[in-house]
Amino acid sequence: MKLNRVLITALRALRRNVTRAALTTLGIVIGVAAVIAMMEIGNGSSIAIQRTIASMGANNLLVQPGTAASGGVSFGAGSVMTLTPQDASAILRECGSVSAVAPVVRARTQVIYGNRNWVPMYIYGTTPEFLDVRDWNDLAEGERFTERDVRNSSKVCLIGQTLKRVLFGDESPVGETVRIQNVSFKVIGVLSPRGANMMGVDQDDILLAPWTTIKYRVVGSSATTINQSSAAAQTSTTVNSLSQLYPGTQNNLYPAPSTSELADTPQPVRFVNVDQILVAARSSTEIPSAIRQVTELLRERHHLRPNESSDFNIRDMTELTKTMSSTTTLMTKLLLCVAMISLVVGGVGIMNIMLVSVTERTREIGLRMAVGAEAGDVLRQFLLEAVVLCLIGGAVGIVAGRACSYLVTLLLHWPTAPSLPAILAAVAVSAAVGIIFGYYPASKAARLDPIEALRYE
Amino acid sequence: MGMEMIQLEAIRKTYLVGEIDLPVLKGITAYVHHGEMVALMGASGSGKTTLMNILGCLDHPTSGRYWLNGNDVTDYTSRARARLRNRLIGFVFQSFNLLPRTSALENVMMPLTYSRDEISEAEMTRRAKELLAKVGLSDRLDHQPSQLSGGQQQRVAIARSLVNRPKVLMADEPTGNLDSRTSEEILQMFTELNRSEGITILLVTHDANVASHARRIIRIRDGLLEGDSSDLSHRAVAELKTAGSAP
């Protein structure tokens, strides 16, 4: 007996008792709907959590210059100047797993507004992409600075919430002017609140400005030295009277060149370094490939031989990523387990009704055997009835589950995301349930003795 | 061996009830020619149903041999017997045994779905319609058994038994549930089928009136052949005995 015939027979048999078939399959409908809804809600939350954690910087990589060493003494990360803004744009251009890049020039100095002053945790000279990298695009007020501001070394800045609070209180800072190292910066925007980061450092205690401005106008005098405390000391001579007691300036060993001397000896193009480069990977799963690509690219750009160690290092937030993925997968699995149980209960319902059906149709089975159905034909027919029931239940369940998750999004505003694997799994599982729970009744039917079955009342 | 439609040689059937052997058939030797219409008569408990089950290849005899259409089917596996039933035998039951909530047409087509031959759905429908027309039910194709009278149901059952073009029709008390007028119609139909199509028909009954429609009556009593209306059968028994001793 061919499969399509068995299928027709099974469908005809099911059609004979539509109500019962529908009620039987209800268990599977609910089970599959639960699986689908749970998977979609779980998926949605895991995406939401991923997004939240990504905004904490889980996708970010921090590229820092390597260490300088002298006579066996190394000076720690960032003590050489190897990274350039060109490195940053090359990373964005050539690394496939990277979605955004921002070079950062750091400063740590006083910011003054009126009669108030503050030393923010971070003064970052950077590009507008910084906000993309940190996923910090939603400004509380004002607007971000532009690429053009970077090219022009415009004296504009964005300030964080903490800085706003200490310098401006309740006033709106947009349009006001603050001074950093006697350079006036116009505040053009206020960042949205971020709170403390994983280390407990206040992320809102920040000032962002074009990196060219910070580099050339604020840290300008110390362009060739990374040691900003000495640079600060140098510039503070004009402000701090104590510096006369403890002079921070070094005596020039060589006499200052005269103008004509400078003209005669043109300086080579100045090597512009940045303190670090922030890189955002496309997703947390692409972090390893992003690290590999950035490493390869920078080694090539820095002309490093294979046996030389890298003159930079890359840090990622592996721990954060790991926590994130384990949390979300655990949650999804848990939900799935609960949903699976209802699917199994549905399967038991199918088995129950199929057993009743076999008993009820004993004479029919006897008749089918008398007219030439083999045991295998009967087995297949009843098995297929169960599988068809389960598959129909699965199909209805998929629709019901999707509707459910849609309603959840609509009414409870929980994030959901459609999940193709969940749908495939639901179909496979409902077919499997049909086979597993349909087999016992079907084999019972197939083992019937035709004579007994025909005489059964 | 093998000229007859049905040949039985010393068929015994013993059921084991608890610890006791209960012999139901105690050595039946008989034959049925191609195209014969034979009534198998006996009181209830005489073993005629058991014999019928063996003849219909639904059951094995405990001992003895059975040739159907020239083949020794005694030791066929249940699978082979299922195919044999599908190909050679049509069944008509006392209680019709139609599938409930299923149209007459689908009921008639049902045995074809178990056929080994490649028969298209269209061909199946054509054959079933043709047979329903033959039994006078061409206007009842979509009716379900519950919408048909007893006689009509039995006619559907007869159409179903013929759909595989069997060589033998086995009817177990086909008129047992019908009134006398309908019974007569059904029996006429059997006679007509036997005459025009040459189908061998076995009527199992306890009713002499029904049996009288057959040209030959085999009586069975207490598991033994009691009598055969045909003189030929005695000669056949003698033939079988000689043939059986010299295989």
Interface residues (C-beta under 8 A of the other chain):
Chain A: M1 R5 I8 T9 R12 R16 N17 R363 E364 G366 L367 R368 M369 A370 V371 G372 A373 E374 A375 D377 P450 I451 L454
Chain B: N53 G56 L58 D59 S78 R79 A82 R83 R85 N86 R87 F91 F93 N97 L99 P100 R101 T102 E106 M110 P111 T113 Y114 S115 R160 N164
